[in-house]
Amino acid sequence: MTISTRGWLRLAIPAEWDAVGEGIWTTPHGGHLSVSDVLRAREEISPETAVESHETWCDAHHLNSQQLRMEQFPNGLCVLRSFGETRSDEFLMVAHLWHRTRLSLLVFRAPLEKLSDHDLADILNAILEAKPLEGADP
């Protein structure tokens, strides 16, 4: 398991992925993943706020989204994710993950010609297995 940059979220990043910086990995198949903790709010983050952030990010990065999905896990973590193609012919999956007052951004991208089913399965597993750390919120 890997911990997010500000230490509130635990992610299941595969051991065979190469860490190339804090919160940045490359996959054996040429994909690229970045995870960053982007917000610690004073009040609990609402689904509406998360949707607004997500849609703004997708628009700014020219994601032609094919799906928008929101889930809440039994551990209290909420996830909003989209995937699709960009103008530069890349596959892009973006997820905003939040719990109470903390919001993180997970971005996976890969050239379409190098998109691997194995990488996609690993990314989805990392999202589905994500857990907030105990005591991360006041």
Backbone as a chain_set.jsonl record, in Angstrom:
{"seq": "MTISTRGWLRLAIPAEWDAVGEGIWTTPHGGHLSVSDVLRAREEISPETAVESHETWCDAHHLNSQQLRMEQFPNGLCVLRSFGETRSDEFLMVAHLWHRTRLSLLVFRAPLEKLSDHDLADILNAILEAKPLEGADP", "coords": {"N": [[0.841, -1.185, 0.0], [0.376, 2.277, -0.609], [0.851, 5.6, 0.563], [-0.882, 8.676, 0.279], [0.263, 11.974, -0.812], [0.006, 13.918, 1.284], [-0.531, 12.302, 3.345], [-3.102, 11.163, 4.081], [-4.584, 9.283, 2.748], [-4.755, 5.911, 1.784], [-3.469, 3.901, -0.758], [-3.644, 1.211, -3.126], [-1.141, 0.702, -4.836], [0.45, -1.02, -7.403], [3.347, -3.004, -6.755], [5.183, -3.39, -8.8], [5.148, -1.103, -10.31], [6.95, 1.796, -11.251], [8.176, 4.228, -9.098], [8.479, 7.605, -9.747], [8.68, 10.014, -8.637], [7.35, 12.058, -5.967], [4.258, 10.815, -5.331], [3.944, 9.98, -7.985], [3.901, 7.634, -10.597], [5.052, 5.241, -13.037], [3.797, 2.802, -15.281], [4.444, -0.665, -16.129], [3.595, -0.866, -18.747], [3.681, 1.574, -19.971], [1.954, 3.512, -19.019], [0.941, 6.326, -16.947], [0.686, 7.523, -13.696], [-0.567, 9.867, -11.418], [-0.948, 11.1, -8.149], [-2.402, 13.361, -6.006], [-2.895, 15.24, -3.062], [-5.266, 17.585, -2.839], [-6.916, 19.36, -1.432], [-7.808, 20.553, 1.752], [-10.472, 21.142, 3.476], [-12.383, 23.455, 5.527], [-14.864, 22.666, 6.333], [-16.938, 19.717, 5.985], [-16.649, 18.161, 2.816], [-18.958, 18.492, 0.264], [-20.946, 16.402, -1.924], [-21.748, 17.933, -4.138], [-19.806, 19.957, -4.28], [-17.568, 18.382, -4.851], [-18.319, 17.324, -7.361], [-18.414, 19.67, -8.867], [-15.691, 20.46, -8.765], [-14.559, 18.25, -10.055], [-15.756, 18.305, -12.639], [-14.827, 20.794, -13.529], [-12.055, 20.311, -13.61], [-11.965, 18.261, -15.557], [-12.962, 19.632, -17.825], [-10.966, 21.614, -18.12], [-8.797, 20.054, -18.824], [-9.5, 18.957, -21.193], [-10.949, 16.536, -21.361], [-12.815, 14.208, -22.978], [-15.28, 12.956, -21.715], [-16.51, 9.705, -21.17], [-17.939, 8.548, -19.241], [-19.335, 9.215, -16.05], [-19.01, 8.564, -12.779], [-20.127, 8.088, -9.479], [-19.339, 6.971, -6.253], [-19.824, 5.727, -2.936], [-17.926, 4.331, -0.449], [-18.015, 1.687, 2.038], [-16.198, 2.43, 4.046], [-16.442, 5.135, 4.236], [-15.179, 6.718, 2.357], [-15.545, 8.682, -0.544], [-15.88, 8.564, -4.068], [-15.454, 10.028, -7.196], [-15.409, 9.501, -10.54], [-14.15, 9.623, -13.899], [-13.637, 8.695, -17.328], [-11.987, 8.661, -20.512], [-11.119, 9.941, -23.777], [-8.543, 12.269, -24.706], [-7.826, 15.404, -26.402], [-5.319, 14.995, -27.407], [-5.162, 12.358, -28.154], [-4.916, 10.516, -26.016], [-5.633, 8.111, -23.497], [-7.481, 8.807, -20.621], [-8.043, 8.622, -17.202], [-9.64, 9.982, -14.522], [-9.979, 10.618, -11.088], [-11.641, 11.933, -8.34], [-11.184, 11.733, -4.974], [-12.623, 11.737, -1.822], [-12.927, 12.371, 1.681], [-14.627, 13.333, 4.385], [-13.13, 16.199, 5.175], [-11.102, 16.218, 3.345], [-9.633, 16.114, 0.095], [-8.533, 14.351, -2.704], [-6.757, 13.924, -5.811], [-6.608, 11.713, -8.447], [-4.918, 10.799, -11.281], [-4.733, 9.033, -14.204], [-3.007, 8.356, -17.124], [-2.485, 7.322, -20.506], [-0.952, 6.668, -23.65], [-3.14, 5.955, -26.362], [-2.395, 3.799, -27.995], [-0.818, 2.321, -26.285], [-2.386, 1.531, -24.234], [-3.241, -0.583, -21.647], [-5.014, -3.462, -20.623], [-4.322, -4.633, -18.244], [-3.125, -2.519, -16.804], [-5.392, -0.864, -16.536], [-7.022, -2.483, -14.936], [-5.416, -2.53, -12.633], [-5.498, 0.194, -11.898], [-8.234, 0.605, -11.384], [-8.486, -1.188, -9.26], [-6.796, 0.06, -7.382], [-8.31, 2.352, -6.874], [-10.73, 1.246, -5.909], [-9.825, -0.076, -3.641], [-8.922, 1.953, -2.055], [-8.391, 3.715, 1.005], [-9.267, 5.852, 3.699], [-6.935, 7.094, 6.074], [-6.848, 6.286, 9.522], [-7.613, 8.762, 11.887], [-6.9, 10.91, 10.275], [-8.444, 13.134, 9.912], [-9.614, 15.978, 11.825]], "CA": [[0.0, 0.0, 0.0], [1.074, 3.554, -0.706], [0.128, 6.684, 1.225], [-0.914, 9.891, -0.538], [1.321, 12.945, -0.539], [-0.149, 14.551, 2.596], [-0.676, 11.262, 4.347], [-4.425, 10.854, 4.609], [-5.238, 8.275, 1.925], [-3.952, 4.721, 1.48], [-3.776, 3.395, -2.099], [-3.032, -0.06, -3.51], [-0.35, 0.877, -6.059], [1.221, -2.251, -7.604], [4.779, -2.928, -6.43], [6.001, -3.371, -10.023], [5.14, 0.224, -10.908], [8.131, 2.572, -10.871], [7.97, 5.557, -8.514], [9.364, 8.556, -10.427], [8.566, 11.253, -7.878], [6.362, 11.946, -4.906], [2.913, 10.674, -5.86], [3.966, 9.775, -9.438], [4.379, 6.315, -10.983], [4.863, 4.772, -14.401], [3.437, 1.388, -15.308], [5.279, -1.442, -17.053], [3.063, -0.785, -20.105], [3.795, 2.931, -20.501], [0.988, 4.434, -18.424], [1.469, 7.302, -15.982], [-0.275, 7.815, -12.635], [-0.196, 10.858, -10.408], [-1.91, 11.246, -7.061], [-2.06, 14.516, -5.173], [-3.892, 15.72, -2.108], [-5.453, 18.934, -3.363], [-7.724, 20.256, -0.617], [-8.272, 20.253, 3.099], [-11.482, 22.169, 3.707], [-12.765, 23.714, 6.92], [-16.084, 21.9, 6.566], [-17.008, 18.507, 5.175], [-16.815, 18.391, 1.381], [-20.238, 17.972, -0.211], [-20.882, 15.815, -3.27], [-21.871, 18.992, -5.131], [-18.487, 20.585, -4.401], [-16.695, 17.433, -5.54], [-18.733, 17.271, -8.766], [-17.962, 20.917, -9.487], [-14.229, 20.357, -8.933], [-14.294, 17.215, -11.046], [-16.133, 18.793, -13.961], [-13.903, 21.874, -13.884], [-10.78, 19.691, -13.974], [-12.145, 17.556, -16.836], [-13.053, 20.642, -18.882], [-9.667, 22.274, -18.279], [-7.848, 19.115, -19.415], [-10.073, 18.505, -22.465], [-11.365, 15.136, -21.29], [-14.087, 13.866, -23.601], [-15.671, 11.926, -20.767], [-17.473, 8.709, -21.607], [-18.674, 8.073, -18.078], [-19.14, 9.893, -14.773], [-19.534, 7.628, -11.786], [-19.878, 8.444, -8.091], [-19.546, 5.858, -5.33], [-19.394, 5.893, -1.552], [-17.514, 3.041, 0.07], [-18.389, 1.484, 3.445], [-15.24, 3.1, 4.938], [-16.735, 6.561, 4.228], [-14.531, 7.38, 1.231], [-16.359, 8.918, -1.734], [-15.085, 8.622, -5.296], [-16.094, 10.493, -8.421], [-14.421, 9.225, -11.581], [-14.486, 9.694, -15.317], [-12.572, 8.273, -18.229], [-12.241, 8.962, -21.904], [-9.972, 10.348, -24.584], [-8.225, 13.689, -24.739], [-7.536, 15.916, -27.749], [-4.008, 14.499, -27.843], [-5.289, 10.913, -28.359], [-4.514, 9.742, -24.854], [-6.679, 7.658, -22.59], [-7.357, 9.503, -19.351], [-8.994, 8.339, -16.136], [-9.439, 10.911, -13.421], [-10.852, 10.353, -9.954], [-11.56, 12.748, -7.13], [-11.498, 10.91, -3.817], [-12.719, 12.601, -0.658], [-13.422, 11.848, 2.959], [-14.844, 14.452, 5.298], [-12.602, 17.506, 4.761], [-9.921, 16.057, 2.489], [-9.893, 15.768, -1.3], [-7.355, 13.982, -3.493], [-6.944, 13.782, -7.249], [-5.862, 10.62, -9.056], [-4.96, 10.945, -12.741], [-4.011, 8.011, -14.963], [-3.04, 8.605, -18.565], [-1.667, 6.436, -21.337], [-1.231, 6.784, -25.082], [-4.134, 4.942, -26.732], [-1.75, 2.604, -28.55], [-0.157, 1.578, -25.216], [-3.343, 1.276, -23.165], [-3.196, -1.986, -21.25], [-6.087, -3.934, -19.75], [-3.721, -4.891, -16.928], [-3.018, -1.212, -16.139], [-6.744, -0.428, -16.173], [-7.443, -3.291, -13.784], [-4.653, -2.062, -11.477], [-6.002, 1.519, -11.507], [-9.541, 0.413, -10.752], [-8.239, -1.816, -7.966], [-6.267, 1.09, -6.478], [-9.43, 3.21, -6.486], [-11.694, 0.48, -5.11], [-9.196, -0.467, -2.381], [-8.46, 3.149, -1.332], [-8.913, 3.843, 2.368], [-8.756, 6.969, 4.484], [-6.187, 6.66, 7.248], [-7.465, 6.627, 10.808], [-7.081, 9.976, 12.534], [-6.434, 11.912, 9.309], [-9.272, 14.329, 10.053], [-9.774, 16.369, 13.225]], "C": [[0.885, 1.246, 0.0], [0.217, 4.611, -0.036], [0.225, 7.932, 0.364], [0.055, 10.941, -0.006], [1.206, 13.64, 0.809], [-0.574, 13.567, 3.679], [-2.069, 10.994, 4.887], [-5.101, 9.692, 3.89], [-4.267, 7.138, 1.619], [-4.428, 4.151, 0.148], [-3.027, 2.099, -2.37], [-2.336, 0.106, -4.858], [0.506, -0.387, -6.233], [2.721, -2.042, -7.38], [5.644, -2.837, -7.682], [5.96, -2.035, -10.763], [6.323, 1.014, -10.386], [7.727, 3.929, -10.311], [8.974, 6.501, -9.162], [9.325, 9.923, -9.757], [7.528, 11.056, -6.791], [4.961, 11.93, -5.513], [2.839, 10.451, -7.352], [4.585, 8.409, -9.741], [4.22, 6.117, -12.48], [4.598, 3.276, -14.335], [4.371, 0.641, -16.254], [4.83, -1.319, -18.512], [3.07, 0.636, -20.673], [2.755, 3.913, -19.999], [1.649, 5.308, -17.367], [0.366, 7.609, -14.974], [0.278, 8.893, -11.727], [-1.331, 10.959, -9.4], [-1.471, 12.438, -6.236], [-3.232, 14.847, -4.264], [-4.074, 17.2, -2.407], [-6.217, 19.885, -2.448], [-7.932, 19.685, 0.77], [-9.183, 21.409, 3.477], [-11.744, 22.361, 5.195], [-14.001, 22.93, 7.311], [-16.066, 20.665, 5.678], [-17.303, 18.863, 3.719], [-18.118, 17.735, 0.934], [-20.052, 17.311, -1.575], [-20.969, 16.879, -4.362], [-20.531, 19.696, -5.362], [-17.525, 19.675, -5.158], [-17.035, 17.35, -7.022], [-18.264, 18.521, -9.495], [-16.456, 20.888, -9.745], [-13.876, 19.383, -10.047], [-14.596, 17.72, -12.463], [-15.22, 19.917, -14.435], [-12.571, 21.297, -14.342], [-10.897, 19.021, -15.347], [-12.224, 18.541, -18.003], [-11.7, 21.274, -19.161], [-8.647, 21.369, -18.969], [-8.408, 18.418, -20.657], [-10.398, 17.015, -22.477], [-12.746, 15.0, -21.924], [-14.628, 12.667, -22.82], [-16.735, 11.003, -21.325], [-18.315, 8.202, -20.45], [-18.348, 8.958, -16.885], [-19.796, 8.997, -13.739], [-19.151, 8.087, -10.39], [-20.225, 7.245, -7.217], [-19.159, 6.295, -3.929], [-19.122, 4.504, -1.008], [-17.91, 2.91, 1.536], [-17.457, 2.186, 4.441], [-15.428, 4.618, 4.958], [-16.103, 7.329, 3.084], [-15.509, 7.507, 0.072], [-15.436, 9.078, -2.931], [-15.971, 9.084, -6.439], [-15.075, 10.303, -9.525], [-15.022, 9.289, -12.966], [-13.333, 9.118, -16.11], [-12.965, 8.65, -19.644], [-10.958, 9.32, -22.619], [-9.786, 11.855, -24.485], [-8.006, 14.112, -26.19], [-6.231, 15.368, -28.303], [-3.989, 12.978, -27.99], [-4.659, 10.095, -27.233], [-5.767, 9.249, -24.149], [-6.422, 8.34, -21.259], [-8.442, 9.025, -18.407], [-8.653, 9.269, -14.99], [-10.443, 10.573, -12.331], [-10.58, 11.376, -8.861], [-12.024, 11.855, -5.989], [-11.566, 11.829, -2.608], [-13.32, 11.879, 0.525], [-13.457, 13.012, 3.931], [-14.309, 15.753, 4.719], [-11.436, 17.415, 3.787], [-10.312, 15.546, 1.108], [-8.571, 15.472, -1.995], [-7.753, 13.791, -4.946], [-6.028, 12.674, -7.744], [-6.034, 10.753, -10.562], [-4.102, 9.847, -13.36], [-4.143, 8.365, -16.428], [-2.101, 7.634, -19.266], [-1.972, 6.738, -22.8], [-2.192, 5.659, -25.486], [-3.48, 3.655, -27.241], [-1.039, 1.762, -27.489], [-1.104, 1.232, -24.067], [-3.439, -0.22, -22.896], [-4.378, -2.322, -20.345], [-5.563, -4.173, -18.338], [-3.586, -3.579, -16.139], [-4.388, -0.716, -15.679], [-7.26, -1.195, -14.953], [-6.72, -2.831, -12.519], [-5.158, -0.711, -10.973], [-7.341, 1.377, -10.805], [-9.396, -0.243, -9.386], [-7.722, -0.799, -6.953], [-7.387, 1.999, -5.98], [-10.373, 2.462, -5.543], [-11.139, 0.059, -3.752], [-8.717, 0.73, -1.555], [-9.153, 3.247, 0.016], [-8.39, 5.112, 3.017], [-8.009, 6.431, 5.703], [-6.902, 7.098, 8.506], [-6.811, 7.88, 11.367], [-6.609, 11.043, 11.576], [-7.24, 13.205, 9.382], [-9.423, 14.678, 11.533], [-11.03, 15.78, 13.828]], "O": [[1.99, 1.248, 0.542], [-1.011, 4.527, -0.064], [1.273, 8.219, -0.213], [0.592, 10.817, 1.094], [2.23, 13.928, 1.428], [-0.932, 13.961, 4.789], [-2.207, 10.627, 6.054], [-6.1, 9.168, 4.382], [-3.117, 7.366, 1.246], [-5.623, 3.943, -0.06], [-1.905, 1.913, -1.899], [-2.867, -0.295, -5.894], [1.211, -0.782, -5.305], [3.281, -1.02, -7.776], [6.733, -2.264, -7.634], [6.675, -1.86, -11.75], [6.665, 0.916, -9.208], [7.02, 4.692, -10.969], [10.178, 6.242, -9.137], [9.889, 10.885, -10.277], [6.898, 10.001, -6.707], [4.53, 12.904, -6.129], [1.795, 10.697, -7.954], [5.646, 8.066, -9.22], [3.369, 6.74, -13.115], [5.103, 2.577, -13.456], [5.021, 1.261, -17.096], [5.599, -1.633, -19.42], [2.518, 0.872, -21.748], [2.675, 5.035, -20.499], [2.778, 5.052, -16.949], [-0.761, 7.921, -15.358], [1.438, 8.847, -11.317], [-2.509, 10.911, -9.753], [-0.317, 12.525, -5.815], [-4.396, 14.746, -4.652], [-3.139, 17.985, -2.247], [-6.177, 21.097, -2.658], [-8.195, 18.495, 0.94], [-8.721, 22.514, 3.761], [-11.368, 21.524, 6.017], [-14.174, 22.569, 8.475], [-15.278, 20.576, 4.735], [-18.104, 19.753, 3.434], [-18.347, 16.555, 1.2], [-19.107, 17.626, -2.297], [-20.328, 16.744, -5.404], [-20.168, 19.994, -6.5], [-16.759, 20.137, -6.003], [-16.132, 17.309, -7.859], [-17.771, 18.437, -10.619], [-16.004, 21.255, -10.829], [-13.007, 19.655, -10.876], [-13.777, 17.572, -13.369], [-14.878, 19.983, -15.616], [-12.015, 21.74, -15.348], [-10.028, 19.196, -16.2], [-11.62, 18.311, -19.051], [-11.327, 21.45, -20.321], [-7.731, 21.861, -19.628], [-7.861, 17.415, -21.114], [-10.158, 16.322, -23.465], [-13.717, 15.6, -21.464], [-14.452, 11.517, -23.221], [-17.737, 11.453, -21.882], [-19.302, 7.498, -20.663], [-17.211, 9.402, -16.73], [-20.99, 8.707, -13.817], [-17.998, 8.435, -10.137], [-21.252, 6.593, -7.403], [-18.273, 7.132, -3.753], [-19.966, 3.612, -1.091], [-18.119, 3.919, 2.208], [-17.873, 2.504, 5.556], [-14.664, 5.323, 5.618], [-16.455, 8.486, 2.858], [-16.219, 6.556, -0.256], [-14.352, 9.651, -2.824], [-17.086, 8.596, -6.624], [-13.987, 10.877, -9.467], [-16.211, 9.05, -13.179], [-12.199, 9.058, -15.634], [-14.13, 8.924, -19.93], [-9.858, 9.044, -22.14], [-10.724, 12.606, -24.222], [-8.001, 13.277, -27.094], [-6.05, 15.285, -29.518], [-2.92, 12.369, -27.956], [-3.962, 9.11, -27.476], [-6.82, 9.884, -24.199], [-5.277, 8.441, -20.818], [-9.622, 9.019, -18.758], [-7.507, 9.33, -14.545], [-11.606, 10.28, -12.608], [-9.431, 11.643, -8.509], [-13.118, 11.293, -6.032], [-10.651, 12.624, -2.39], [-14.096, 10.932, 0.395], [-12.424, 13.599, 4.253], [-14.956, 16.356, 3.863], [-10.843, 18.436, 3.44], [-11.18, 14.686, 0.957], [-7.614, 16.238, -1.891], [-8.912, 13.534, -5.27], [-4.823, 12.692, -7.493], [-7.158, 10.814, -11.062], [-2.907, 9.741, -13.083], [-5.238, 8.638, -16.921], [-1.09, 7.191, -18.72], [-3.115, 7.031, -23.151], [-2.066, 4.535, -25.001], [-3.954, 2.556, -26.953], [-0.689, 0.612, -27.753], [-0.673, 0.7, -23.044], [-3.685, -1.015, -23.803], [-4.703, -1.574, -19.423], [-6.27, -3.944, -17.356], [-3.896, -3.534, -14.948], [-4.527, -0.208, -14.566], [-7.861, -0.612, -14.051], [-7.33, -2.747, -11.453], [-5.238, -0.489, -9.765], [-7.555, 1.967, -9.746], [-10.113, 0.113, -8.451], [-8.155, -0.791, -5.801], [-7.415, 2.373, -4.807], [-10.765, 2.989, -4.502], [-11.905, -0.142, -2.81], [-8.164, 0.546, -0.471], [-10.329, 2.914, 0.159], [-7.204, 5.423, 2.905], [-8.412, 5.427, 6.291], [-7.498, 8.174, 8.543], [-5.59, 8.028, 11.319], [-5.973, 12.005, 12.006], [-6.763, 14.258, 8.956], [-9.371, 13.799, 12.393], [-11.317, 16.01, 15.003]]}, "num_chains": 1, "name": "protein.A"}
